[in-house]
Amino acid sequence: MLHTSHLKFTFIVRLVAVCLTAMMATSLFAEQLTVKYAAQNYEGPPRFKVQAYNNGSSRPVWSSKSIKAERGFDTKKFGTNRASLFWQTITFQVEPSTDVDYFRIRFLNDHAAADPSKGDRNLFVRWIEYRGERYPASKGKKSANCDQKTWVMACAGSLDIMVNNDGKNKETYGITNVCGYTFSNG
């Protein structure tokens, strides 16, 4: 009995050591950017891209590939009820040496029926998380004004969220992921 307990303890200690080593290696080689989003589909899902910029620059210093939103609500079949949105996150790796002032989320393929109540493709962004800080989309700036809410991307365009601004646009929260165990705070 003692032998089995000792083996379990040794296994757990080694697992924690491997996990901590992996976490340190990941933090040395990449910064995580997480985007919390939801989608409304119409004849296909929204596609979006995330880019990092420096103030005053027209060229991104980092760019994701084009992302097809997952698990969107089909507005052609079920209408445009925003209460039915499924919120989820996607995480990107950004080189730690990348100097970022803001992230731009570009909604690439807006589409709607002639009567938008019969179907509309939209992208919704709740927040981004970068370098341990959460930045709400509600404090961002949109390029298109087809919806008053900043976090609602109801037509093609972009949403810029500042991350290098002395904390003016961030939220405080606790640790959300440790060694594969996820803790949620919204």
C-alpha positions, 0 to 999 in steps of 0.5 A: 500500500505504501509503495502505491502511495509513494508512486502516486506522489512521485508521479504528481510531483513530476507532473507538476515539475513538467507543467511548471517547466512548460509554463516557463518555457512558453512565457520565455518564447511567446506571449498569449493573446486571447480573444473572447468572441461570439458569432452569428452565421448567415450562409456561412460563419464570420471570418476575422483576423487579429493584427498588432500595431504600433501607434502611428504605423500603418503596417501590423507588427504581428498578424494572425491567419484568417480565422473562421468563427466556430459555433456561430448561431445560424440566423437564417434558421433561428432568427437574430436573437443575440441572447442565443450567442455562444461565447468562446475564446481563441488564443494566439501566440505573439513573439515576446519582443513584439512591441504592441500599442493596440490590437485590431480585430478585422471582420472580413466577410459581412453578409446579410439577407435583403431583410436582415431579420431573415439572416445576418452574419455578425461578429461579437467581441467581448474582450481581449487578454494580453500579457496578463491584462484583460481589455474590454471591447467596449472601450475600443474604437470601431471603424464602422458605425452600423451598431452603437455597441462597440463590441458588436461588429454588424458590418465589415470593418475593424475594432481597435483595442489599446493595450499600451495605455497605462492601464486606462482600458484594462480590467483586473481579474485573477489567474484563468489557466494553470497547467491546463486547468481553466478558471473562469471570471466571465 
